[in-house]
């Protein structure tokens, strides 16, 4: 039976000025919604992944990624023909597998499926770092300690827009935050945390963030303006964290945080200055 699509979360109520602040895509013809997910043969026999994805799959949190892309496409009012692939989970899974097979690359992979408004789906495939399944599906936070990443708090606020709430090709605000943090490339083990004008944390430039508080691990709630990431959704569904407001003052230099995404799972970071 085809797994039901998770109901699209309601977007936070916005003042008129906030709605007007969301710019049009810089290039409407090349605008896409996308996600980044992990392919790993070890996931085929992983019961936690099968349960989360509602099907046996070598793709990490497959259903979560499909839902994320579909919600974004519907929010940006893609026509029906452009969302057909995303509404058929089995067809989406087959398209991903075909891209893996065509790549000729063995081992764990990062896939970046993107869909434009005319319905064309392209999938980039690259090799990625091997990780233990415990890093993808921890039983609790924190995950076992490893080599922590340097996590830098941005020096300027990022206004929330539809492009911070949904994963799209409009990534300018994240590129600017990474530049301010002095991050030169994706090979660096560094991340930057962005926050809104009220000083509330939103997320990282390509991760969600979890901060340890007196009430346990907390990830910024939807109303703060960040994305509803796939690993974040899984952590909330499984009681590993709660959603709430996290002030940037709660993550001074030296703080330990956890960051996560749909390719690497969950890992440690330590807040530092540029």
VENQUI-V309054 format. One record per pair of residues at least 4 apart in sequence whose C-alpha atoms are under 8 Angstrom apart, sorted by the first residue. I is the first residue (numbers start at 0). GAP is how many residues later the second one is. D is the distance in Angstrom with one decimal. If there is no record, write none. Layout:
i:gap:d
I:GAP:D
I:GAP:D
//
This chain:
i:gap:d
1:86:7.8
1:87:7.1
1:88:7.7
2:51:6.4
2:86:7.6
4:58:8.0
4:62:6.2
4:82:7.7
5:61:6.4
7:59:8.0
7:63:5.6
10:212:8.0
11:210:7.3
11:211:5.5
13:4:5.8
13:5:6.3
14:4:6.5
15:4:6.3
16:4:6.2
17:4:7.0
17:143:7.5
18:142:7.7
20:140:7.0
21:139:5.1
21:140:6.3
21:141:7.7
23:4:7.8
24:6:6.5
24:145:6.6
25:5:8.0
25:144:7.4
26:4:6.1
28:88:7.9
29:86:6.8
30:85:6.0
30:86:7.2
30:137:7.3
30:138:5.9
30:139:7.4
31:82:5.9
31:83:5.3
31:84:4.3
31:85:6.9
31:136:5.6
31:137:5.4
32:36:6.2
32:39:6.4
32:40:6.4
32:81:5.6
32:82:5.6
32:83:6.6
32:133:7.9
32:134:6.0
32:135:4.3
32:136:6.4
33:35:6.0
33:78:6.7
33:79:5.6
33:80:4.1
33:81:6.4
33:133:6.0
33:134:5.7
33:135:7.4
34:30:6.5
34:33:7.6
34:34:6.6
34:77:5.7
34:78:6.0
34:79:6.8
34:132:6.7
35:29:8.0
35:74:6.7
35:75:5.6
35:76:4.5
35:77:6.9
35:226:6.3
35:227:6.5
36:22:7.0
36:23:6.3
36:24:7.9
36:25:7.9
36:28:7.3
36:73:5.8
36:74:5.4
36:75:6.6
36:225:5.0
36:226:4.9
37:21:5.7
37:22:5.3
37:70:7.1
37:71:5.8
37:72:4.9
37:73:6.2
37:224:6.4
37:225:4.5
37:226:7.4
38:4:7.9
38:19:5.5
38:20:4.6
38:21:6.4
38:69:5.5
38:70:5.0
38:71:6.2
38:72:7.0
39:4:7.8
39:18:5.3
39:19:6.4
39:20:7.6
39:67:6.7
39:68:4.5
39:69:6.6
40:17:5.2
40:66:7.4
40:67:7.1
41:4:6.8
41:16:6.9
42:6:6.5
42:14:6.5
42:15:4.7
42:16:6.8
42:17:7.0
42:90:7.9
43:5:7.9
43:6:7.6
43:12:5.9
43:13:5.0
43:14:4.6
43:15:7.9
44:5:7.8
44:11:7.5
45:4:6.4
46:4:6.1
47:4:6.1
47:89:7.1
48:4:5.8
48:7:7.5
48:8:7.5
48:11:6.5
48:12:6.2
49:4:5.6
49:5:5.1
49:6:4.7
49:7:6.5
50:4:6.9
51:9:6.1
51:11:7.5
51:182:7.7
52:4:7.5
52:7:7.8
52:8:5.2
52:9:5.3
52:10:4.8
52:11:7.0
53:9:7.1
56:5:7.4
59:202:6.9
59:203:7.4
60:4:6.4
60:169:7.1
60:170:7.7
60:201:7.5
61:4:6.3
61:31:7.8
62:4:6.1
62:26:7.3
63:4:6.1
63:166:5.5
63:169:7.9
64:4:6.3
64:165:6.2
65:4:6.1
65:20:6.1
65:23:7.2
65:26:7.8
66:4:6.0
66:19:7.8
67:4:6.3
67:160:7.8
67:161:7.8
67:162:7.4
68:4:6.1
68:17:7.3
68:98:7.8
69:4:6.1
69:13:6.7
69:16:5.8
69:17:7.2
70:4:6.1
71:4:6.2
71:94:5.7
71:95:7.2
71:96:8.0
72:4:6.2
72:5:5.3
72:10:6.9
73:4:5.7
73:9:7.7
77:4:6.0
77:5:6.8
77:39:5.6
77:40:7.9
78:4:6.9
78:38:7.2
78:39:7.7
79:4:6.3
80:37:7.7
80:38:6.3
81:33:7.6
81:34:7.5
81:35:6.1
81:36:5.7
81:37:3.6
81:38:7.3
82:4:6.3
82:36:6.8
83:4:6.6
84:4:7.5
84:6:6.4
84:7:5.9
85:5:8.0
85:6:6.1
87:4:6.2
88:4:6.1
89:4:6.2
90:4:6.2
91:4:6.3
92:4:6.2
93:4:6.1
94:4:6.4
95:4:6.4
95:15:7.8
95:17:7.8
95:27:7.4
96:4:6.2
97:4:6.1
98:4:6.2
98:24:6.6
98:25:7.9
98:26:7.2
99:4:7.0
99:5:7.3
99:25:6.9
100:4:7.9
102:22:6.7
104:4:7.9
104:21:7.7
104:22:7.1
105:21:7.9
106:20:7.3
106:23:8.0
107:19:6.3
107:20:5.8
107:21:6.9
107:22:6.2
108:16:6.7
108:17:5.6
108:18:4.4
108:19:4.9
108:20:7.9
109:15:5.8
109:16:5.3
109:17:6.0
109:18:5.7
109:153:6.4
110:12:6.5
110:13:5.6
110:14:4.7
110:15:6.7
111:11:5.3
111:12:5.0
111:13:6.6
112:8:6.7
112:9:5.7
112:10:4.2
112:11:6.4
113:7:5.6
113:8:5.5
113:9:6.3
114:4:5.9
114:5:5.7
114:6:4.5
114:7:6.6
115:4:5.7
115:5:6.8
128:135:7.8
130:4:6.6
130:5:7.8
130:133:7.1
131:4:7.1
132:4:6.1
132:5:7.9
133:4:4.9
133:5:7.6
133:9:7.8
134:8:6.7
134:129:7.5
134:130:5.5
134:131:5.5
134:132:7.0
135:128:6.8
135:129:4.2
135:130:6.2
136:128:7.3
137:5:6.1
137:128:7.8
138:101:7.7
139:100:5.6
140:76:7.3
140:99:6.1
140:100:7.8
141:116:7.2
142:123:7.0
142:124:6.7
142:125:7.6
144:122:7.9
144:123:6.9
145:121:7.5
145:122:7.0
146:121:7.4
147:119:7.3
147:120:4.9
147:121:4.7
147:122:6.3
148:40:5.2
148:41:5.5
148:42:7.3
148:119:6.4
148:120:4.4
148:121:6.2
149:39:6.5
149:40:4.7
149:41:6.4
149:119:5.7
149:120:5.3
149:121:6.1
149:122:6.3
150:39:5.8
150:40:4.8
150:41:5.6
150:42:7.0
150:118:5.7
150:119:5.5
150:120:4.5
150:121:6.0
151:29:6.5
151:38:7.6
151:39:6.2
151:40:4.6
151:41:6.2
151:119:5.6
151:120:5.4
151:121:5.8
151:122:6.4
152:28:7.7
152:39:5.7
152:40:4.9
152:41:6.7
152:95:7.8
152:118:7.2
152:119:7.5
152:120:7.2
153:23:6.2
153:26:7.0
153:27:6.4
153:38:6.1
153:39:5.8
153:40:5.6
153:41:7.5
154:25:7.2
154:26:7.9
155:21:7.9
155:39:8.0
156:37:6.8
156:38:5.4
156:39:5.1
156:40:5.3
156:42:7.3
157:15:7.0
157:36:6.4
157:37:5.8
157:38:5.1
157:39:6.8
158:37:5.4
158:38:6.3
159:4:5.8
159:5:7.3
159:36:6.5
159:64:7.6
159:65:4.9
159:66:7.2
160:4:6.5
160:64:7.1
161:4:6.0
162:4:6.6
162:5:6.3
162:7:6.2
162:8:7.4
163:61:6.3
163:62:5.4
163:63:6.1
164:60:5.7
164:61:5.0
164:62:4.4
164:63:7.1
165:61:5.7
165:62:7.6
166:60:7.1
170:4:6.3
171:4:6.2
172:4:6.3
173:4:6.2
173:31:5.2
174:4:6.2
174:30:7.7
175:4:6.2
176:4:6.3
176:15:6.8
176:17:7.2
176:28:7.4
177:4:6.3
177:5:5.3
177:6:7.8
177:13:7.6
177:14:6.1
177:27:7.2
178:4:5.8
178:5:7.2
180:11:6.5
180:93:5.8
181:92:6.8
182:5:7.2
182:7:6.8
182:8:7.7
183:4:7.4
190:13:6.5
190:14:6.7
190:15:7.8
191:12:5.4
191:13:6.0
192:8:7.2
192:9:7.4
192:10:5.7
192:11:4.3
192:12:6.6
192:16:8.0
193:7:6.1
193:8:5.7
193:9:5.7
193:10:5.9
193:11:7.2
194:4:5.7
194:5:5.2
194:6:4.2
194:7:5.0
194:8:7.2
194:53:7.1
195:4:5.5
195:5:6.6
195:6:6.7
195:28:7.0
195:29:7.3
198:48:5.7
198:49:5.7
199:20:7.8
199:24:6.4
199:45:6.4
199:46:5.6
199:47:4.5
199:48:5.9
200:19:6.2
200:23:7.0
200:44:7.4
200:45:5.6
200:46:5.8
200:47:5.8
201:18:5.8
201:19:7.9
201:22:5.6
201:23:5.8
201:24:4.6
201:25:7.8
202:4:6.4
202:5:4.9
202:6:5.6
202:17:7.2
202:23:5.7
202:24:7.3
203:4:5.6
203:5:6.5
203:55:7.8
205:55:7.2
206:22:7.7
206:52:5.9
206:53:5.2
206:54:5.1
207:11:7.5
207:19:7.7
207:21:6.5
207:24:6.5
207:51:5.6
207:52:5.4
207:53:6.4
208:10:5.9
208:11:7.4
208:48:7.0
208:49:5.8
208:50:4.5
208:51:6.5
209:7:6.0
209:8:5.4
209:9:4.5
209:10:7.6
209:31:7.7
209:47:5.9
209:48:5.1
209:49:6.2
210:6:5.4
210:7:5.3
210:8:6.4
210:35:7.7
210:40:7.6
210:45:7.6
210:46:5.2
210:47:6.7
211:4:5.6
211:5:4.4
211:6:6.3
211:44:7.8
211:45:6.9
212:4:6.0
212:5:6.9
215:25:6.9
215:26:7.9
216:23:7.3
216:24:4.9
216:25:6.6
217:23:5.4
217:24:5.0
217:25:5.5
217:26:6.1
217:28:7.5
218:13:7.8
218:22:6.8
218:23:6.3
218:24:4.9
218:25:6.2
218:26:7.7
218:27:7.4
219:4:6.5
219:6:7.6
219:23:5.6
219:24:5.2
219:25:5.4
219:26:5.9
220:4:8.0
220:5:7.9
220:22:4.7
220:23:4.8
220:24:6.1
221:4:6.3
221:5:7.2
221:6:7.0
221:21:7.9
223:21:7.3
227:4:6.8
227:5:6.6
228:4:6.1
228:32:6.9
228:33:7.5
229:4:6.3
229:31:6.9
229:32:5.9
230:4:6.2
230:29:6.3
230:30:5.5
230:31:5.6
230:34:6.6
230:35:7.9
231:4:6.3
231:28:7.1
231:29:7.5
232:4:6.1
233:4:6.2
234:4:6.2
234:5:5.1
234:6:6.1
235:4:6.1
235:5:5.5
235:6:6.0
235:7:7.5
245:4:6.7
246:4:7.7
247:4:7.6
250:4:5.6
250:5:8.0
250:20:6.9
251:19:6.8
251:20:7.8
252:17:7.8
252:18:4.9
252:19:4.7
252:20:6.5
253:16:6.0
253:17:5.2
253:18:6.0
254:15:5.7
254:16:5.2
254:17:8.0
255:12:7.1
255:13:5.9
255:14:4.7
255:15:6.4
256:11:6.0
256:12:5.3
256:13:6.1
256:14:7.3
257:8:6.6
257:9:5.6
257:10:4.6
257:11:5.8
258:7:5.8
258:8:5.7
258:9:6.3
258:10:6.7
259:4:6.9
259:5:5.2
259:6:4.3
259:7:6.3
260:4:5.4
260:5:6.9
//
